[in-house]
Structures are given as C-alpha cells and as structure tokens.
C-alpha cells in the first residue's frame, strides 16, 4: 500500500510538471513541451522537499507540504486559464514514433537491470546486486537511509560521523522522500530512477534530432552513444580460438568487459551499465543536462529567447545534483556565447538573463556545499591525459572510442553548421586532458562524456551521408553491417555481461543484524569496520565512525587519523574508553569485518551485549 501511495506521489509531481509546461508561453512543439513538463516535474520532486527540509527537517510533513506547494498553485493556474486553453495533442509524427521506439526498449532494459541489481532478495535472506552496482550502491543506500532516518537537513555523512556533506546529495534525498513516506528501501531507491532514465533517453534523441535535423540520424546517434564502444572486444577475440575461456571471461569475471579492461587501459565505459545505473548523480544530472543542452541550442543559436528562462532555472538546480554536469554546461554555454558573438548573432540580453538566473540559484549551492568540500586535497590539479595511464592521446582514444574517434575529423568536416555545439565543447575536452577536478582522475570522464555525446551525433550524420552517397556500390549493406558490428560489439557484450551478473552484497546475517540495529536511537553512532558494504549504514541509516576510504577519499574527506583511531579502539586496551567520546560512539559492532581488523573481543567483555546472532555482536556503551 505504501509503495502504491509513493507511485501516486511521483505521478502527481510529473502531472504538475506537464500542466505547467502546457500553460507556459514557450515556443515549443508538443513533444518537447511534454518532455520539458516531465523534466520540470522531476525537478520539483527533487528540489521542493529539499528546500522545505531546511526549515521543517526531512519529515513526513515536509514531503506532503512539498506536494501541496506544487499541486495547489498548479490547479489554481489551470482553473484560471481553463477558458483559453487548447488541448495539447501529440501528433503521431516521425519524431514521436522514433522517440518511443528508442526510449521504451532501452527503458525496459534499464528497468530489468534495476530490478535485478537493486537489493535483489536471495532465497536465504541475503540481498544481491549486479556487477556495476556492487561498488557504488552501498554508499548511495547509506545516504538515502540516513537522510530519512535522521531528518537532519542539510545532511551529515553517515559514513563518517560529524562530517558535513558537500557531495551532491539531492540525487539520494529524492529517494529518501519515498522512504520517509513508507516505501520499502528497494522501491524508494528504484522509483525516481525510472522517470530519470526515460528523460535521459528521450532528451538525448530530441537533442540529436534538433542538432542533426533528421530523426533517422538522431536514432543512429542514440544507438552509437548507448550501445557503441571501442575496440576493446579485440582483447577477448584475439586468441579465443586457442583459449575459449578468454572470451567467456566477459560474462564471468569481475569487471573484465570490452568497455572496462583496466589492465589494457580500456576505460571508456558503457553509459547505461557504468554511468546511469550505478552513479545516481550522473543519472539525475543528465536528466537535467540534456534538456539544458537542447534549450541552449534553441535559445542560444536559433533565437528562441523565451527558452532562456527555463534554461536558467534548470541550470541553477544542477550543482547539488551533479556538479560535473553543471560545469560542463557552464563551459558549453560560454562557448556558445563566444560563437554567437563572433557570428554577430548574439542575443546578449537573453544570455545575461540566463546567466543571472542560473548564478543566483547555483551560487549558494557552490559556496556552502561544493566549494567547501572541493577545497580539500586532490581537487583541481594538473594531470595530463587524466586517467590515461600508459598510452598516447591518439592510441588511447582509438582503443576506447574505436571508429567514432577515427571518423570524428571527417564527421566534423562533413557536418557544416551542425558542428557548432560540438566545437563549443572542445575547450572542455582540452581542459579535461590537462586538469582533473577531483581526487579520482577517472571521474573526468563525466565531463568528457558530454563531448562524446555530441561526437556521436556528428559521426552518425557522417555515416548516414556516406551510406546514401554510396548507394551505387555493390555490397554496401555488407560493408555497413561490418562497420556497425565494429561500433556496437563492445557495448553489446558489456550490456550482456551486466544482465547475467550477480553478487551477494549483504549476507542474510548482515540483513538480520541491520534490522535489529534499525531500532537503536536515532542519534546512535556505531563503531564498525570500514568495509564498503556496511549493512548498518546502508540498510539502517545508522551513523558509523568511519566508512570505506573508497568513498571518503574520493570525496576529499577521508581522515587517516580517524581510521587509525578505529583500529586502536578494536585492538588496544583502554583506547575505546579514551577515544569513544571524541567521536560520540554509543555502540560497538563485532563481526567478520571487525575480526579482519584484528579486533580483540576481550576488550568488550564488560559491555552490555545487545545482539549476538550469526557471529555478529552489538555492544552498548550507554551506561557502561
């Protein structure tokens, strides 16, 4: 019942977005108008509960107040405009058919992966996931559950007690909304990701359609981006006849796929499996970034100046959703402005409105959250060739982008006026080859992917042009099939691997212990080991002293002294009594991960034992 109520809650926000887009005086055709309405519905779902939570706390009252805040004004405006409104009809044109033909199957693929990857229940009570979500999902679960459990807003890191969070947490608080309203953790995690996936797929097609001027070419660009890949498949086919197990490792080994083979410096991952599915900030960021790029193309280069207002509003909401998308959009916007100034076609007043609105909304997020955390060690440093560890620039991209990179110079030459937006993205690509913006150099791909999107569009345009011009050639279909095989083989094999992958994320013992710990006081702080899949943080929303460095280091907040203190409290006599007050520790966990730290169980003999099942113990320090 609670899950059904949350679905209704989501649909009401999306419906309000559709109504507002229909009422707004924007120069948009019915299809992009409807898609913009869905985008604004998701935008309001993400932002309104968060804004109210600063005043009310992240509570049930806050969630219902957010719905009323959007629902009542929307209905009132609809009532006042009822006599002048015309029905919005989606004509069965080619664009609508293409969008649905592409988006629905890919949404079904995404839905199947979400269903099998997000806390899939095994028969013995364990919870499982797939390959791509095994690493990142425990962190996102910890943020989702802790925001809902604690009600504190803005949130603190639940995986490092007492540390303010500068990470773009709105991608997780949107699921905390549904968890607070009573949905199961699995449903709360999946529910907002479904419309976000649809928006990414739909808006990518609309952007390519506008840029290329043809639905067929836009469809090919769509497939190149979401299914394409480089020549990574060659590492598995070479020698596979003599050693068949080399090929089958794609479907059995952990992260050895044609788009993610680190030993061979193949690092350009499939966007569905390795970006949208596990990286929620990227998913929700792209769900707003892609319509922003569409609006920028129309407002900045085609004279639809009314679109600067929705563009500024969406852009201003990006930093706490996905900072990389905000940065990419800012660079592209500057490029479009310079391009239009050079062409003497610039609507500088429109750009000024856009810039002022986006800055007014974004600056508080940047100053109080993003820049405060990004001022730490490892951010913004010179690092040539970002994550390319052993190859030259050209060989790296030939391996990773394959024919897309080889054809790109010819595609740029062929594109004519269509290449403008891609050329505006080149400064972003160039900067990313020299400077990294976070402790993990690999994360620069979140910026370069924006350039790659536009590159796929130009290459699709070139391929369609070549196919048309070579209609005289015998064997044209066979040649096209060979080219498409080289383009799609790596990505298709990677998706196949993701579909069949499965790993235990939380054991049945972990789930039972986390369920017991969920009834501990709201302000409890647990001393635990730092495994990345900590069940108490992820499943119960409890605060732990220090979590995995694989998360905290790359967020720029990892505390080595704290890590040593955690080890000392488990292994050194008197350390627990001396250090527990420093971190506010109220409970101690002793289980397999803590034994791996070298924990000495005799240090805890005098503490009240609250839980002792399946080799996991929970002690209380309160009153000890």
C-alpha positions in Angstrom: 0.0 0.0 0.0 2.8 2.4 0.9 4.6 1.7 -2.4 1.4 2.4 -4.3 1.0 5.7 -2.5 4.5 6.7 -3.4 3.9 5.9 -7.1 0.9 8.2 -6.9 3.0 10.8 -5.2 5.6 10.6 -8.1 2.9 10.7 -10.8 1.3 13.8 -9.2 4.6 15.7 -9.5 5.1 14.6 -13.1 1.5 15.6 -13.9 2.0 19.0 -12.4 5.1 19.4 -14.5 3.2 18.5 -17.6 0.4 21.0 -16.7 2.9 23.8 -16.0 4.7 23.2 -19.3 1.4 23.3 -21.1 0.4 26.5 -19.5 3.7 28.2 -20.0 4.1 30.5 -23.1 7.0 28.8 -24.6 7.8 28.4 -28.3 7.9 24.6 -28.1 6.3 21.9 -30.2 4.1 19.4 -28.4 6.7 16.6 -28.0 9.5 18.7 -26.5 6.9 20.6 -24.4 5.7 17.3 -22.9 9.2 16.2 -22.3 10.1 19.5 -20.6 7.0 19.1 -18.5 8.2 15.7 -17.2 11.6 17.2 -16.6 10.1 20.0 -14.5 8.0 17.5 -12.6 11.1 15.6 -11.7 13.0 18.8 -10.9 10.2 19.9 -8.5 10.2 16.4 -6.9 13.9 16.7 -6.2 14.1 20.3 -5.1 10.9 21.2 -3.2 11.2 18.6 -0.4 14.8 19.6 0.0 14.1 23.3 0.2 11.3 22.7 2.8 13.6 20.4 4.7 15.9 23.2 5.5 13.0 24.7 7.6 11.0 21.7 8.6 13.5 18.9 8.7 13.3 15.9 6.4 10.0 14.6 7.8 6.7 13.2 6.5 5.1 16.7 7.0 7.9 18.1 4.7 7.1 15.7 1.9 3.3 16.3 1.9 3.9 20.1 2.2 6.1 19.9 -0.9 3.3 18.2 -2.9 0.7 20.7 -1.8 3.1 23.5 -2.6 3.2 22.4 -6.2 -0.2 20.9 -6.6 -2.4 23.7 -5.3 -0.8 26.6 -7.4 -0.8 24.3 -10.5 -4.5 23.5 -10.1 -5.3 27.2 -9.4 -3.5 28.4 -12.5 -5.2 25.7 -14.6 -8.6 26.8 -13.3 -7.9 30.4 -14.1 -6.7 29.6 -17.6 -9.3 27.0 -18.3 -11.3 29.0 -20.9 -8.2 30.0 -23.0 -6.5 26.6 -23.0 -6.3 24.5 -26.1 -5.8 20.7 -25.8 -2.2 19.5 -26.2 -2.1 16.7 -28.7 0.9 14.6 -29.6 0.5 14.0 -33.3 1.7 10.6 -34.5 4.6 12.1 -36.3 8.0 10.6 -37.0 9.7 12.2 -34.0 7.2 10.8 -31.5 7.4 7.4 -33.1 11.2 7.4 -33.1 11.4 8.6 -29.5 9.1 5.9 -28.2 10.7 3.2 -30.5 14.1 4.0 -28.9 13.2 5.0 -25.4 10.8 2.3 -24.5 13.1 -0.7 -25.2 16.0 1.0 -23.5 13.8 1.9 -20.6 12.7 -1.7 -20.4 16.4 -2.7 -20.3 17.1 -0.2 -17.6 14.1 -1.4 -15.6 15.2 -5.0 -15.8 18.7 -4.1 -14.6 17.3 -2.0 -11.8 15.0 -4.9 -10.8 17.9 -7.4 -10.7 20.6 -5.1 -9.3 18.9 -3.1 -6.5 18.8 -5.3 -3.4 17.6 -8.4 -5.2 16.4 -10.8 -2.4 18.1 -14.2 -2.4 16.3 -17.2 -1.1 18.2 -17.3 2.2 17.5 -13.7 3.1 20.7 -12.2 1.6 20.5 -9.2 -0.7 22.2 -9.2 -4.1 23.3 -6.9 -6.8 24.9 -6.9 -10.2 28.5 -6.1 -11.2 28.1 -2.3 -11.8 26.2 -1.5 -8.6 28.4 -3.6 -6.3 30.8 -0.7 -5.6 28.7 2.5 -5.5 25.3 1.4 -4.4 26.1 0.9 -0.7 27.2 4.5 -0.4 24.0 5.8 -2.0 21.9 3.5 0.2 23.7 4.9 3.2 22.8 8.5 2.2 19.2 7.6 1.3 18.5 5.8 4.6 20.4 8.2 6.8 18.6 11.3 5.5 15.2 9.6 6.1 16.2 8.2 9.5 17.8 11.3 11.0 15.6 14.0 9.4 18.5 16.4 9.6 18.9 18.7 6.6 21.4 19.5 5.2 22.7 16.0 5.9 25.9 14.9 7.5 28.0 12.0 6.3 26.5 8.9 7.9 29.7 7.0 6.9 31.9 9.5 8.7 30.3 10.8 11.9 30.1 14.5 12.3 31.3 15.4 8.8 29.2 17.9 6.8 28.3 16.6 3.3 29.3 18.6 0.2 28.6 15.7 -2.1 25.6 16.4 -4.4 23.2 14.7 -2.1 19.9 15.6 -3.9 20.3 12.5 -6.1 19.8 10.5 -3.0 17.4 12.7 -1.0 14.9 12.2 -3.8 14.7 8.5 -2.8 14.7 9.5 0.9 11.4 11.2 0.2 9.8 7.9 -0.7 11.4 6.0 2.2 10.1 8.7 4.5 6.6 8.2 3.1 6.7 4.5 3.9 8.0 2.8 0.7 10.4 -0.1 1.0 14.1 0.7 0.6 14.2 -1.2 -2.7 11.1 0.7 -4.1 12.3 4.0 -2.8 15.7 3.6 -4.5 14.3 2.5 -7.8 11.2 4.7 -8.2 12.7 8.1 -9.1 15.3 6.4 -11.3 12.7 5.2 -13.8 11.5 8.7 -15.0 15.1 9.9 -14.8 16.1 7.1 -17.2 13.3 7.9 -19.6 14.2 11.6 -19.6 17.8 10.8 -20.4 16.9 8.6 -23.3 14.1 10.9 -24.6 16.1 14.1 -24.3 19.2 12.6 -26.0 17.0 11.8 -29.0 15.5 15.3 -29.0 18.9 16.9 -28.7 20.3 14.9 -31.6 17.1 15.5 -33.6 17.5 19.2 -33.3 21.2 19.2 -33.9 21.1 16.9 -37.0 17.8 17.8 -38.5 16.8 14.1 -39.1 15.1 11.6 -36.9 16.9 8.7 -38.6 20.3 10.3 -38.0 19.3 11.1 -34.4 18.3 7.4 -33.9 21.7 6.3 -35.1 23.4 8.8 -32.8 21.3 7.4 -29.9 22.5 3.9 -30.6 26.1 5.0 -31.0 26.0 6.6 -27.6 24.2 4.0 -25.6 25.4 0.8 -27.4 28.6 1.9 -29.0 32.1 1.2 -27.9 35.7 1.0 -28.9 38.0 -1.9 -30.0 38.1 -3.5 -26.5 36.5 -6.6 -27.9 39.7 -7.4 -29.8 41.4 -8.2 -26.5 38.9 -11.0 -25.9 38.7 -12.3 -29.5 42.4 -12.4 -30.1 43.5 -15.9 -29.0 40.0 -17.0 -28.1 40.1 -19.9 -30.5 43.1 -21.4 -28.7 41.8 -20.4 -25.3 38.0 -20.3 -25.3 37.9 -19.2 -21.6 39.3 -15.8 -22.7 36.1 -14.9 -24.3 33.8 -16.3 -21.7 35.6 -14.2 -19.0 33.5 -11.3 -20.3 30.5 -13.0 -18.7 32.1 -14.5 -15.6 35.0 -12.3 -14.4 34.5 -9.2 -12.3 34.9 -6.0 -14.4 36.6 -7.5 -17.4 34.5 -6.3 -20.2 35.3 -4.8 -23.7 34.5 -1.3 -22.3 36.2 -1.7 -18.9 39.5 -3.5 -19.1 41.8 -1.5 -16.9 44.9 -3.7 -17.4 44.8 -2.8 -21.2 43.9 0.8 -20.5 40.4 0.3 -21.9 38.4 2.7 -19.7 35.6 4.2 -21.8 32.7 2.6 -20.1 29.2 1.9 -21.4 26.9 4.8 -20.2 24.0 2.6 -19.2 25.9 -0.1 -17.3 28.6 2.1 -15.7 27.2 5.6 -15.5 23.4 5.8 -15.3 22.8 2.6 -13.4 25.3 2.8 -10.5 26.0 6.6 -10.4 22.9 8.3 -9.4 24.3 11.8 -9.5 25.2 11.2 -13.2 21.7 9.8 -13.9 19.8 12.7 -12.4 22.4 15.2 -13.7 22.0 14.0 -17.3 18.2 14.1 -16.9 18.5 17.9 -16.5 21.7 18.5 -18.5 20.3 17.1 -21.8 17.2 19.3 -21.8 19.5 22.2 -20.9 21.7 21.5 -23.9 18.5 21.3 -26.1 17.3 24.6 -24.7 20.7 26.2 -25.1 20.8 25.1 -28.8 17.4 26.7 -29.4 17.8 29.8 -27.3 21.4 30.5 -27.9 21.7 29.7 -31.6 18.1 29.8 -33.1 16.7 32.9 -31.4 14.1 31.3 -29.2 14.9 33.7 -26.4 11.9 32.8 -24.2 13.7 29.5 -23.5 16.5 31.2 -21.6 14.2 31.3 -18.5 13.6 27.6 -18.2 17.2 27.0 -19.2 18.4 29.2 -16.3 16.1 27.6 -13.8 17.2 24.0 -14.7 20.9 25.0 -14.9 20.7 26.7 -11.5 19.4 23.4 -9.9 22.3 21.3 -11.2 25.2 21.8 -8.7 23.7 19.7 -5.8 22.5 17.1 -8.3 25.6 16.7 -10.4 28.4 19.2 -10.2 30.2 17.8 -13.3 27.0 18.4 -15.4 26.8 22.0 -14.1 30.5 22.6 -15.0 30.1 21.1 -18.5 27.0 23.2 -19.2 28.8 26.4 -18.0 31.7 25.7 -20.4 29.4 24.9 -23.3 27.3 28.0 -22.6 30.4 30.2 -22.7 31.4 28.6 -25.9 28.0 29.2 -27.5 28.1 32.8 -26.3 31.5 33.4 -27.9 30.4 31.6 -31.1 27.4 33.8 -31.4 29.4 37.0 -30.7 31.8 36.1 -33.4 28.9 35.4 -35.8 27.3 38.7 -34.7 24.1 36.9 -33.9 24.3 37.0 -30.1 21.2 37.7 -28.1 23.3 39.1 -25.2 20.3 40.2 -23.2 18.9 36.6 -23.2 22.3 35.2 -22.2 22.5 37.8 -19.4 19.1 36.7 -18.1 20.2 33.1 -18.3 23.5 33.7 -16.5 22.0 35.8 -13.7 19.2 33.4 -13.0 21.5 30.3 -13.1 24.1 32.1 -10.9 21.5 33.3 -8.4 20.3 29.7 -7.9 23.7 27.9 -8.2 26.0 30.2 -6.1 24.5 29.3 -2.7 25.0 25.6 -3.5 28.5 26.1 -4.7 29.6 28.3 -1.8 28.1 26.4 1.1 28.5 22.9 -0.2 30.5 22.2 -3.4 33.5 24.5 -2.9 33.7 23.9 0.8 34.3 20.2 0.1 36.3 20.7 -3.1 38.8 22.9 -1.4 40.4 19.7 0.1 43.5 17.9 -1.1 43.3 16.3 -4.5 40.9 18.6 -6.2 41.7 20.8 -9.2 45.3 19.8 -10.1 47.4 19.5 -13.2 47.4 15.9 -14.5 48.0 15.5 -18.3 45.9 12.8 -20.1 43.6 12.4 -17.0 43.1 8.6 -16.5 45.2 7.5 -19.5 48.0 5.7 -17.7 50.1 4.2 -20.5 49.1 5.2 -24.0 49.5 8.3 -26.2 46.4 10.5 -26.6 45.6 9.1 -30.0 46.1 5.4 -29.2 44.0 5.8 -26.0 41.0 7.2 -27.9 41.4 4.8 -30.8 41.2 1.9 -28.4 38.4 3.4 -26.3 36.2 5.2 -28.8 37.1 3.0 -31.8 35.6 4.1 -35.1 33.9 7.0 -33.5 37.3 8.6 -32.8 38.7 7.6 -36.2 35.8 9.0 -38.1 35.4 12.2 -36.0 37.7 14.5 -38.0 35.8 13.6 -41.2 32.5 14.0 -39.4 33.4 17.5 -38.2 34.3 18.4 -41.8 31.1 16.9 -43.2 28.8 18.5 -40.6 28.8 22.1 -41.7 26.6 24.2 -39.4 25.7 21.2 -37.4 29.2 21.1 -35.8 28.8 24.3 -33.8 27.8 22.8 -30.5 30.5 20.1 -30.7 33.2 22.7 -31.4 32.0 24.7 -28.4 32.6 21.6 -26.3 36.2 21.2 -27.4 37.6 23.6 -24.8 36.0 21.3 -22.1 37.7 18.3 -23.6 41.0 20.0 -23.9 40.9 21.2 -20.2 40.0 17.7 -19.1 43.1 16.3 -20.8 45.3 18.6 -18.7 43.4 19.2 -15.4 41.5 16.8 -13.1 38.7 18.3 -11.0 38.5 15.7 -8.2 40.8 13.2 -6.4 39.9 10.4 -8.8 41.3 11.3 -12.2 38.9 8.8 -13.8 35.9 10.9 -12.9 36.9 13.4 -15.6 35.0 11.1 -18.0 31.8 12.7 -16.5 32.9 15.9 -18.3 34.3 14.3 -21.5 31.1 12.2 -21.9 29.3 15.5 -22.8 31.8 16.0 -25.7 31.3 12.3 -26.6 27.6 12.7 -26.9 28.0 15.4 -29.5 30.7 13.5 -31.3 28.3 10.5 -31.6 25.9 12.9 -33.3 28.4 14.1 -35.9 29.6 10.6 -36.6 26.0 9.3 -37.1 25.5 12.2 -39.5 28.6 11.2 -41.5 27.7 7.5 -41.6 24.2 8.3 -42.9 25.6 10.6 -45.5 28.2 8.0 -46.7 25.5 5.3 -46.9 23.3 7.5 -49.0 26.2 8.6 -51.3 27.5 5.0 -51.8 24.2 3.6 -53.0 25.9 2.7 -56.3 28.4 0.4 -54.5 27.8 -3.3 -54.6 28.0 -4.9 -51.2 27.0 -1.6 -49.5 24.8 -3.4 -47.0 27.6 -5.9 -46.1 30.1 -3.0 -45.6 27.6 -1.2 -43.4 27.0 -4.3 -41.3 30.7 -4.7 -40.7 31.0 -1.0 -39.6 28.1 -1.3 -37.3 29.5 -4.6 -35.8 32.7 -2.8 -35.0 30.8 0.1 -33.5 28.3 -1.9 -31.4 30.1 -5.1 -30.4 31.9 -3.9 -27.3 28.9 -2.1 -25.9 26.5 -5.0 -26.6 28.8 -7.5 -24.9 29.1 -5.3 -21.9 25.4 -5.0 -21.5 25.1 -8.8 -21.9 27.6 -9.2 -19.1 25.6 -6.8 -16.9 22.4 -8.7 -17.5 23.8 -12.0 -16.3 26.0 -10.6 -13.4 25.0 -11.3 -9.8 26.9 -10.9 -6.5 25.9 -11.1 -2.8 26.1 -7.6 -1.4 24.7 -8.2 2.1 24.5 -11.6 3.7 21.5 -12.9 5.5 23.3 -12.3 8.8 24.1 -8.7 7.8 20.4 -8.1 7.0 19.2 -9.5 10.3 21.8 -7.5 12.3 20.9 -4.3 10.4 17.2 -4.9 11.0 17.9 -5.2 14.7 20.1 -2.1 14.7 17.4 0.0 13.0 15.6 0.2 16.3 18.6 1.8 18.1 18.2 5.5 19.0 18.2 8.0 16.1 21.4 9.6 17.2 23.3 6.3 17.8 26.9 6.2 16.4 28.4 2.8 15.7 32.0 1.7 15.8 32.4 -0.7 12.9 35.0 -1.8 10.4 35.3 0.3 7.2 34.0 -2.3 4.6 32.3 -0.5 1.7 29.1 -2.6 2.1 28.5 -1.8 5.7 25.0 -3.1 6.4 24.3 -0.8 9.4 25.0 2.4 7.3 23.4 1.2 4.1 20.3 -0.7 5.3 19.5 1.0 8.6 20.7 4.6 8.0 22.9 4.5 11.1 25.9 6.7 11.5 29.2 5.0 11.8 32.6 6.4 12.9 34.4 5.9 9.6 33.4 4.2 6.4 35.3 3.0 3.4 38.2 5.1 2.0 37.0 4.1 -1.5 34.2 6.6 -0.9 35.6 9.1 1.5 39.0 9.6 -0.1 37.5 10.4 -3.4 35.1 12.9 -1.8 38.1 14.6 -0.2 37.1 14.0 3.4 38.9 10.8 4.4 40.5 11.1 7.8 43.6 8.9 8.3 43.9 9.7 12.0 40.3 8.6 12.5 41.0 5.4 10.7 43.9 4.7 13.0 41.7 5.5 16.0 39.1 3.0 14.8 41.8 0.3 14.6 43.1 1.3 18.0 39.6 1.0 19.6 39.3 -2.5 18.4 42.9 -3.7 19.2 44.4 -1.6 22.1 43.4 -1.8 25.7 41.9 1.5 27.0 41.6 3.0 23.6 37.8 2.6 23.4 37.2 4.4 26.7 39.6 7.2 25.7 38.5 7.7 22.1 34.8 6.9 22.1 33.7 10.4 23.4 35.8 12.0 20.7 33.5 10.5 18.0 30.3 10.2 20.0 30.4 6.3 19.9 27.3 4.8 21.5 27.6 1.2 20.2 30.2 -1.3 19.0 29.9 -3.9 16.3 32.0 -7.1 16.4 31.7 -9.3 13.4 33.7 -10.8 10.5 34.9 -7.4 9.1 36.0 -6.4 12.6 37.8 -9.7 13.1 39.7 -8.8 9.9 40.9 -5.6 11.6 42.4 -7.8 14.4 39.7 -7.0 16.9 40.3 -8.3 20.5 37.0 -9.5 21.8 38.3 -9.4 25.4 38.3 -5.6 25.3 34.5 -5.6 25.2 33.7 -8.3 27.8 32.4 -5.8 30.3 30.0 -4.0 27.9 26.2 -4.8 27.7 25.7 -7.2 24.9 22.5 -6.3 22.9 22.8 -8.7 19.9 24.7 -11.9 19.3 23.4 -13.9 16.3 25.3 -15.5 13.3 28.7 -14.3 14.6 27.7 -10.6 14.8 27.6 -8.9 18.1 26.4 -5.4 19.0 27.5 -3.9 22.3 26.2 -0.8 24.0 28.4 1.9 25.6 25.5 3.7 27.2 25.6 3.2 30.9 28.8 1.2 30.7 
